[in-house]
């Protein structure tokens, strides 16, 4: 039923012809409309399917939709299909068949006394607690892991760095000062178009109903030769890599909640991170090699990379950050934080989540 743009009210079926077109066919075809001669529609047929998957004439929109959804929900392939895609989004792009099978079995039966099918809470628990989720990076080091989506990298930064929405104002009926309502102008989810501040993603704004990328996408080159899936790589082209890197450096990392509000902040406000919470980790004296940034790097390895930063990456970061000292200015500790975040968030070790 079309009542104009409305993203809040639930959809409702429109069983009868439109009021202004009484001779038009009904919006819902239940097989009895004289304009249509399609009867008893055949849906998915499989062992155990109710009525063999045959949707008989005479139902209404609600009952026919319920039958169709139940027909899909009870198909034996649904558990492996849903399980694999959830594993791809949460853990690794190329799960082993055994991993998928274990998760599918929980989808089919959550193990409770009620033997619930489709208990997504139990499914997600099975995905995250599976041995392959914990040890896959050692069991299959060359094929395990997934590329992080740009938007998830941003929310990771915001969550881990105590981000807040600041500098918003009240304008007319719009409460832009609400810290939980709006993500700001510069850091907003695209007031026009699909660009999320340089990330080419915005919540609820995927270009198609199939989301941002296909689950079966295989990147060109070595991954094609080895038949390895990399869904998120379909979004991650050369332009996006440069744009995302510049965007993180430009304001996501540099915007600080303690900084004064400027013209670009108002009236919408912006999301800014808390640098002050990590100043003590950045150094305790005057910087330089004598006042190393090792505590900051180790904290960020745990916070952003689950403690998986390689010795090579750690030493590379330490060598560079130790070159920053009080001669860089009074904000040298903040500069250490900014550069550590930028180098981590644009590094291959961070971008490939393991």
Long-range contacts (C-beta under 8 A, 24 or more apart in sequence): 1-27, 13-60, 13-61, 13-62, 13-65, 14-61, 15-60, 15-61, 27-61, 28-60, 28-61, 28-64, 30-57, 30-58, 30-59, 30-60, 30-61, 30-64, 31-56, 31-57, 31-58, 32-57, 32-58, 43-67, 43-68, 43-71, 44-71, 44-72, 44-75, 46-75, 46-76, 47-76, 48-74, 49-74, 49-75, 50-74, 73-117, 73-118, 74-117, 78-107, 79-103, 79-104, 79-105, 79-107, 79-108, 80-104, 82-107, 82-123, 83-107, 83-123, 83-127, 84-215, 85-215, 86-123, 86-124, 86-127, 87-127, 88-146, 88-215, 88-229, 88-231, 89-146, 90-124, 90-127, 90-128, 91-127, 91-128, 91-132, 91-133, 91-136, 91-146, 92-132, 92-133, 92-136, 92-144, 92-145, 92-146, 93-145, 93-146, 93-147, 93-228, 93-229, 93-230, 93-231, 93-232, 94-140, 94-143, 94-144, 94-228, 94-229, 95-132, 96-132, 96-140, 98-132, 99-130, 99-132, 102-126, 102-130, 103-127, 103-130, 136-354, 137-308, 137-354, 143-226, 143-228, 144-354, 145-352, 145-353, 145-354, 146-231, 146-232, 146-352, 146-353, 147-230, 147-232, 147-233, 147-236, 147-351, 147-352, 147-353, 148-232, 148-350, 148-351, 148-352, 148-353, 149-201, 149-212, 149-232, 149-235, 150-196, 150-199, 150-200, 150-201, 150-235, 150-236, 150-240, 150-244, 151-196, 151-199, 151-201, 151-202, 151-203, 153-244, 153-248, 153-345, 153-350, 153-351, 154-196, 154-199, 154-248, 154-252, 156-304, 157-248, 157-252, 157-253, 157-273, 157-341, 157-345, 158-271, 158-273, 160-303, 160-304, 161-273, 161-274, 161-275, 161-277, 161-278, 161-341, 162-257, 162-273, 162-274, 162-277, 163-257, 163-271, 163-272, 163-273, 163-274, 164-257, 164-271, 164-272, 164-274, 165-269, 165-270, 165-271, 166-257, 166-261, 166-265, 166-269, 166-270, 166-271, 166-272, 167-261, 167-262, 167-265, 167-266, 167-269, 167-270, 168-266, 168-267, 168-268, 168-269, 169-266, 169-267, 169-269, 170-267, 171-267, 174-267, 176-267, 176-268, 176-269, 177-269, 182-268, 182-269, 183-271, 184-265, 184-268, 184-269, 184-270, 184-271, 185-264, 185-265, 185-268, 185-269, 185-270, 186-251, 186-255, 186-264, 186-265, 186-270, 187-251, 187-252, 187-255, 187-270, 187-271, 187-272, 188-268, 197-247, 197-251, 197-252, 198-243, 198-244, 198-246, 198-247, 198-250, 199-240, 199-243, 199-244, 199-247, 200-235, 200-240, 200-243, 200-244, 201-235, 244-346, 245-346, 248-341, 248-342, 248-345, 248-346, 249-342, 253-338, 253-341, 253-342, 253-345, 254-338, 256-334, 275-334, 275-337, 275-338, 278-337, 279-333, 279-334, 279-337, 282-333, 282-334, 282-336, 282-337, 283-332, 283-333, 283-336, 286-325, 286-326, 287-322, 287-324, 287-325, 287-326, 287-328, 287-332, 287-333, 287-336, 288-322, 288-323, 288-324, 288-325, 288-326, 289-322, 289-323, 291-325, 292-318, 292-321, 292-322, 293-317, 293-318, 293-321, 293-322, 293-324, 293-336, 293-340, 294-318, 296-321, 296-336, 296-337, 296-340, 297-321, 297-340, 300-340, 300-341, 300-344, 304-344, 304-345, 304-350, 305-344, 305-349, 305-350, 306-354, 308-349, 308-354, 309-349, 310-349, 313-347, 313-349, 317-343, 317-344
